[in-house]
């Protein structure tokens, strides 16, 4: 899996604070700021994002956003830059001001499996396995 990160550093924003916002969620991302104040980054780890989603108890919302963003072998979503600076995951609709994140499944990987790993299904606030959901819906496993 490859994670691509992109955001514009606005004239009113401090470049170092924008870098900190990205690093708060993607700790080991390789980050560059281009001449036109576009910050780009790349990583192969979603560990911190997964931890934050669980700690904030937003698995269902995260899964919905990630599933909605699926296209072919990737999923795309936007994170609120100010929330990220504060160490909080907040999915954003502002595609122009937020942190654009694209998670790309590499050869042999399944984007839906990656999404399930990031934000698994829950019942009553607890993570459940896919098999348990199928059994509850009267789809006995063979």
MARMAR-740647 format. One record per residue: residue number from 1; chain; y, z, x of N, C-alpha, C, O in turn. Coordinates in steps of 0.02 Angstrom, whole numbers. Each point is the difference from the previous one (the first is absolute). Layout:
N
NODE   tornu   kemi   n_north     n_up   n_east   ca_north    ca_up   ca_east   c_north     c_up   c_east   o_north     o_up   o_east
NODE     NUM      A         Y        Z        X          Y        Z         X         Y        Z        X         Y        Z        X
...
END
This chain:
142
NODE   tornu   kemi   n_north     n_up   n_east   ca_north    ca_up   ca_east   c_north     c_up   c_east   o_north     o_up   o_east
NODE       1      A       -58        0       42         58        0       -42        62        0       45         2       32       52
NODE       2      A        47      -69      -74         64       -2        34        53       20      -51         0      -23      -57
NODE       3      A        46       66       78         55       22       -43        64      -27       31        17       16       57
NODE       4      A        19      -57      -97         64      -26        23        56       35      -39        -4        8      -61
NODE       5      A        55       11       98         55       39       -28        65      -38       14         9      -27       54
NODE       6      A        35       26     -104         63      -36        10        55       33      -43       -12       16      -58
NODE       7      A        70       -8       87         57       26       -38        65      -21       35         1      -11       61
NODE       8      A        50        4     -100         66      -16        28        37       65       15         0       47      -40
NODE       9      A        30      -44       99         43       56        17        70      -19      -23        33      -43       29
NODE      10      A       -10       75      -82         65      -17       -29        56       24       46        -9       46       39
NODE      11      A        68      -77      -45         57       21        43        18       74       -7        26       30       46
NODE      12      A       -41       -1     -104         17       71       -11       -55       47       24         7       61       -4
NODE      13      A       -63      -89       29        -56       41        22        -4        7       76        20      -46       37
NODE      14      A       -45      101      -15        -11       14        71       -69      -28       18       -50       17      -32
NODE      15      A        46      -60       82        -63      -32        20       -54       52       16       -58       -8      -20
NODE      16      A        77       61       54        -50       51        19       -28       36      -61       -58       19       -1
NODE      17      A       100      -10      -50        -24       32       -61       -48      -45      -38       -48       23      -31
NODE      18      A        61      -88       33        -46      -47       -33       -67       -1       38       -53       -2      -32
NODE      19      A        56        3       98        -62        3        40       -37       65      -17       -61       -1       -8
NODE      20      A        96       56        2        -32       64       -17       -32       -4      -69       -56       26       -9
NODE      21      A        89      -58      -39        -28       -7       -67       -67      -36        3       -49       20      -32
NODE      22      A        46      -74       70        -62      -39         7       -53       42       37       -58        3      -21
NODE      23      A        78       30       75        -48       40        39       -26       60      -38       -56       24       13
NODE      24      A        94        2      -60        -24       56       -41       -62      -19      -40       -40       44      -17
NODE      25      A        32     -108        3        -58      -22       -40       -50      -40       42       -60        4      -12
NODE      26      A        85      -41       60        -42      -42        43        12       22       72        36      -33       38
NODE      27      A       -67       89      -19         13       33        65        -8      -45       61        42        0       45
NODE      28      A       -96      -40      -44        -14      -38        61        22      -73       -5       -24      -42       39
NODE      29      A        67       26      -85         23      -69        -9        39      -24       61        40       37       28
NODE      30      A       -54      -99       -8         41      -33        51        61      -27      -36        -6      -42      -44
NODE      31      A        65       67       63         61      -16       -37        49      -39       44         8       15       59
NODE      32      A        23      -65      -89         52      -39        33        59       -8      -48       -10       -5      -61
NODE      33      A        70        4       89         58      -16       -41        29      -65       28        20       -4       58
NODE      34      A       -19      -46     -101         23      -66        21        76       -4       -3        33       45      -27
NODE      35      A        -6      -99       54         73       -8         4        35        4      -68        56       26       -4
NODE      36      A       -88      -49      -47         32        0       -67       -14       65      -38         3        2      -61
NODE      37      A       -16       52       99        -12       67       -28       -59        3      -48         0       38      -48
NODE      38      A       -51      -78       62        -63        4       -37       -49       40       42       -15      -18       57
NODE      39      A       -10       73      -85        -50       40        34       -68      -26      -22       -14       -7      -59
NODE      40      A       -28       -8      108        -69      -21       -15       -47       47       37        16       26       53
NODE      41      A       -74      -17      -82        -50       42        31       -70      -23      -17       -11      -37      -48
NODE      42      A       -36       61       88        -70      -18       -11       -42       60       21        14       33       49
NODE      43      A       -67      -20      -88        -47       53        16       -68      -17      -30        -6      -46      -41
NODE      44      A       -43       83       60        -67       -7       -29       -20       65      -35       -57        7      -22
NODE      45      A       103       41       19        -17       66       -28        42       16      -61        61       -8       -1
NODE      46      A       -95       32      -51         33       24       -60       -15       75       -9         9       27      -55
NODE      47      A       -30        6      109        -21       70        -4        55       44      -30       -14       39      -46
NODE      48      A        74      -43       72         54       44       -24        18      -16      -72        10       46      -40
NODE      49      A        -7     -110       22         14      -19       -69       -52       30      -47        17       27      -52
NODE      50      A       -81      -32       70        -54       28       -41         7       75       -7        -8       27      -55
NODE      51      A        24        7      109         10       73        -2        57       18      -47        -5       47      -40
NODE      52      A        60      -83       45         59       15       -40       -13      -12      -74        21       39      -42
NODE      53      A       -56      -93       26        -17      -15       -70       -42       56      -30        10       20      -57
NODE      54      A       -58        5       96        -42       55       -24        40       65       -6        -6       36      -50
NODE      55      A        46      -21      101         39       62        -1        49        1      -59        11       52      -31
NODE      56      A        18     -109       16         48       -5       -56       -35       -7      -67        33        0      -52
NODE      57      A      -100       -7       52        -39       -8       -61        24      -59      -42        11        6      -60
NODE      58      A        -3      -64       94         22      -60       -35       -52      -56        6        18      -59        3
NODE      59      A       -82       77        0        -53      -49         9         0      -53      -55        -6      -60       14
NODE      60      A        12       81      -77         -3      -48       -56        58      -49        3        -9      -60       -9
NODE      61      A        69       86       21         59      -43         4        -5      -47       59        16      -60       -5
NODE      62      A       -39       86       62         -8      -42        59       -50      -55      -11        12      -58       17
NODE      63      A       -70       75      -47        -51      -51       -13        27      -54      -46       -13      -59       11
NODE      64      A        50       79      -63         28      -49       -47        47      -48       37        -4      -61      -11
NODE      65      A        47       87       53         47      -42        38       -37      -46       48        15      -60        5
NODE      66      A       -64       88       31        -37      -40        49       -41      -55      -34        -3      -56       24
NODE      67      A       -29       72      -81        -38      -50       -36        45      -54      -28       -18      -59        0
NODE      68      A        75       78      -25         48      -48       -28        25      -49       54        15      -57      -15
NODE      69      A       -12       81       77         25      -42        55       -52      -44       33        17      -36       47
NODE      70      A       -79       37      -71        -53      -39        32        10      -75      -13        13      -22      -56
NODE      71      A       -18      -16      110          1      -73        -3       -45      -25       56        12       12       59
NODE      72      A       -65      -46      -78        -50      -25        47       -27       56       44       -35       45      -26
NODE      73      A        50      -45       91        -29       50        46        49       54       21        -8       31       52
NODE      74      A        60      -20      -93         50       50        19        28       35      -61       -10      -20      -57
NODE      75      A        46       74       70         39       34       -52        68       15       29         7       14       60
NODE      76      A        44      -18     -102         69       11        22        33       51      -46       -10        0      -60
NODE      77      A        49       44       91         38       50       -38        62       18       39         7      -16       59
NODE      78      A        39       51      -92         64       19        31         6       76       -4       -13       30      -52
NODE      79      A        33        0      108         12       72         3        74       14        5        38      -38       32
NODE      80      A       -16       91      -64         69       21         2        17       25       70       -34       45       26
NODE      81      A        85      -73        4         18       16        69        25       72        8       -19       34       47
NODE      82      A        61      -12      -94         26       68         4       -55       52       -8        -1       51       36
NODE      83      A       -44      -63      -83        -56       47        -9       -44        1       62       -21       54       22
NODE      84      A         8     -112        7        -41       -4        61        34       39       57       -35       34       39
NODE      85      A       100      -38      -34         36       38        51       -12       75       -8        -3       37       49
NODE      86      A        -3      -15     -111        -13       71       -15       -74       18        2       -19       57      -12
NODE      87      A       -24     -106       29        -72       13         5       -36       -1      -66       -50       35       -9
NODE      88      A        76      -74      -39        -29       -4       -66       -16      -73      -17        39      -44       15
NODE      89      A       -97       33      -47        -17      -67       -24        29       -8      -69       -13       39      -45
NODE      90      A        53      -91       36         29      -17       -65         0      -75       -5        34      -34       38
NODE      91      A       -73        8      -85         -3      -72        -9        64      -23      -33        25       32      -47
NODE      92      A         2      -87       71         67      -23       -17        -2      -69      -32       -43      -41       18
NODE      93      A        88       29      -63          8      -68       -29        51      -41       38         2      -61       -7
NODE      94      A        39       95       47         54      -34        36       -28      -37       60        -3       27       55
NODE      95      A       -18      -88      -66        -30      -39        54        50      -17       55       -20      -18       55
NODE      96      A        84       22      -70         51      -18        50        20       58       44        23      -10       56
NODE      97      A       -31       72      -81         22       57        39       -56       44       25        11       45       41
NODE      98      A       -72      -57      -65        -55       43        18       -38      -25       61        20      -48       33
NODE      99      A       -76       82      -20        -44      -19        55       -56      -42      -30       -42       25      -38
NODE     100      A        41      -89       55        -51      -46       -25       -63        9       42         2       -7       61
NODE     101      A       -58       21      -95        -64       11        35       -51      -50      -26        -9       -7      -61
NODE     102      A       -25      -26      107        -53      -46       -18       -63       20       38        -1        1       61
NODE     103      A       -52       16      -99        -64       18        29       -45      -61       -6       -13      -24      -56
NODE     104      A       -11       -1      112        -40      -61         1       -71       17       21       -12       30       53
NODE     105      A       -36      -51      -94        -71        9        17       -19      -54       50        14      -59      -10
NODE     106      A       -46       80       64        -22      -48        50       -68      -28      -21       -30       22      -49
NODE     107      A         6      -71       87        -64      -31       -16       -55       52       -6        -7       44       44
NODE     108      A       -32      -48      -97        -54       47       -12        21       62      -38       -42       41      -18
NODE     109      A       107      -33        5         25       58       -37        18      -22      -71        14      -58      -13
NODE     110      A       -16      106      -33         17      -12       -70        63       39      -17         1       61        7
NODE     111      A        51      -95      -30         63       34       -14        -9       53      -54        33       52        2
NODE     112      A       -76      -65      -51        -11       51       -53       -32       63       28        15       55      -22
NODE     113      A       -60      -62       71        -30       58        32        52       39       41        -2       61        2
NODE     114      A        47      -97       29         54       33        38        44       39      -48        19       57       15
NODE     115      A        -1      -87      -72         41       34       -51       -36       63      -24        31       53       -7
NODE     116      A       -96      -58       -7        -38       59       -23        -2       54       53        -1       60      -17
NODE     117      A         1      -79       80          1       49        54        68       36        4         3       60       11
NODE     118      A        50      -98      -21         67       29         2        11       46      -60        24       56        7
NODE     119      A       -42      -81      -66         13       37       -62       -60       -5      -46         0      -41      -46
NODE     120      A       -51       83       57        -60       -2       -43        14       22      -71        50       33      -14
NODE     121      A       -96      -50      -30          6       20       -70        -6       76       -6       -31       33       42
NODE     122      A        63       -6      -94         -3       72       -12       -17       14      -72         7      -42      -44
NODE     123      A       -30      103       33        -11       25       -68        20       74        1       -24       39       40
NODE     124      A        69      -22      -85         27       69        -2        27       21       68        -6       58       21
NODE     125      A        38     -106       13         32       15        64       -46        3       60        22       15       55
NODE     126      A       -87      -29      -65        -47        2        55       -28      -69       14       -12      -39      -47
NODE     127      A         2       23      110        -27      -64        19       -72       -5      -24       -40       46        9
NODE     128      A        23     -103      -41        -68      -12       -23       -26      -64       32        37      -45       18
NODE     129      A      -103       43      -11        -32      -60        27        -8      -51      -56        -6       18      -58
NODE     130      A         6      -81       77         -7      -55       -48       -63        8      -41        -1      -16      -60
NODE     131      A       -54       41       91        -63        7       -35         6       50      -58       -29      -10      -53
NODE     132      A        68       64       64          9       50       -53        38      -29      -59       -16       16      -58
NODE     133      A        64      -59       71         38      -31       -54       -45      -46      -41         3        1      -61
NODE     134      A       -44      -41       95        -45      -46       -34       -50       39      -44       -15      -21      -56
NODE     135      A       -12       76       82        -48       40       -38        33       30      -62       -30        1      -54
NODE     136      A        92       23       61         35       30       -57        14      -53      -54         2       16      -59
NODE     137      A         9      -78       80         14      -53       -48       -64      -32      -27         1      -54      -28
NODE     138      A       -57       89       37        -66      -23       -23       -23      -65       32       -31      -42      -32
NODE     139      A        47       35       96        -26      -55        39       -47       31       52        21       10       57
NODE     140      A       -83        5      -76        -45       34        46       -12      -43       63        -6      -61       -4
NODE     141      A         4       95       60        -13      -35        62       -75      -13        7       -40       41      -21
NODE     142      A        23      -96       48        -70      -20         8       -34       39       54       -59       -9       13
END
